[in-house]
Amino acid sequence: MKKQVGLWIDHRKAVVVLITDEGEEIKKIVSGMEKHVRFTGGDGSEEGSSEDVRDRQFGNHLNSYYDEVIAFIRDADSIQIFGPGEAKGELEKRIEHEGLKARILAIETVDKMTDKQIAAKVREQGSM
């Protein structure tokens, strides 16, 4: 049985569509990240160190989020990644680090997509 995965991802959520011979499953994974990281003022020395801490927290949070996505798609035969920004490239690097890069069929920059549009793209690619 072949498992095809398509996912739309940004830093706030991933919509994963899994298609098998038995049907289709959709899973939404929410990162819990805010849209914009808020920076507070302060003197120069404090600002630099607190900004570094925020960057580390942001990176650690994203790593946990990407790990959760990879855990769900790990056994897929093919993976397609869609999204508007940096998250798709960051996820690609994580997938490569996990030794699954050969399974990535496509990475495409797109804005918002519905669950049905994601599923249609996965089916279209899979039938080629």
N, C-alpha and C positions, 0 to 999 in steps of 0.2 A: 504494500500500500504506500503510495506516494503522498508525502506531506508537503504542501506548498504554503509558504507564509508571505504575507505582505503586511508591512506596517508603516503607518504614518506616525512620525515622531517629532516632537519639539521638546524643549526643556521642561514643559509642564505636564504633558501626557503623551502616552503612546496608545494607538488603536491598532491592535494586532488581529489580523484576519488569518485564520488557519483553515485551509481547504484540504480535505482528504476524500477518499472514495466514499466515505460514509456521510459527507456533508460539510457544513461550514460552521466554524465557531468563531465568535468575536469576543475579544477580551480587551478591556480598557485598563491601562495601568497609569495611575496618577503619581507624579513625582512629589507633589507637595511643595514644590518650589513656587515662590512668588514670581510674578511677571517681571518686576524690576527689583533689583537689590537696592535697598535704601542705604545711602551713605549719610552719616551724621558729621557735622562740622567738629572742629577741634584744632588744636595747634598742630603744626606740621609734623612733629615727631610722633605724636599719638596717632594721627590720622594714618600714617604709613603702616604702623604695626597693626592697627585695628582693621585696616583694609586687607592686609595679608591674612589675618585670621578669618575674615569673611570669605576671602577667595578660597582658602583651604576648606572651610565648612561647605561652601558651594560645591567645590570639587568632590569632596567626600560624599555629599548628598547625591550628586549626579552619578557617582560610581555605584552607589547602592541601587539607584533607579535603573541604570543600565544593566546591572547584574540581574535584577528582577526580570527585565525584558528578555535577556539572554537565556535565563532559566526556562522561560516559557517557549522560546523558539529553538532551543538547542538541538532537538531531534528532527528539525525540518530538513527536507531534501533540497529545497530551494528557498531563498530569502530575497525579497524585494523590499527596499527601504525608500520611503518617500518622506518629504518634509520641507519646510520653508527655510530653515536656518542651519546652524552649526551642529545641532544634535545628531543629525543623520551621519555626518562625518565622524563625530566622536564615537557614536555607536559602532560604526564600521571598524574603527581602530580597536575597540573592545572585542568585537567579534573576531577580528584577525588575531588578537592576543590569545583568544580561546581556541585558536586553531580551526575556525569554521569559515575562514574567508572564501574558500573554494565554493561554498554553497550560495554566495551572494550572486544573484543574477543581474540585479540592476540597482542603481542608486539614482534617484531622480529628485530634482528640486521642484516642488509643487507647493502651492498655498494650501488652503483648507480642502479636505476631501471628506465625503460622506463614507460611512462604512460600506455602503453598496458600491461606491466608486472604487474603493480599495479592493474589494472582493472581485470586481469586474476586471481590474488591471491584473490581479494575480491569476485569474482564470485565463485571460488573454495571453499572458506571457507563458503560462504553463502549457498551452495548447500549441505553441510554436515548435 
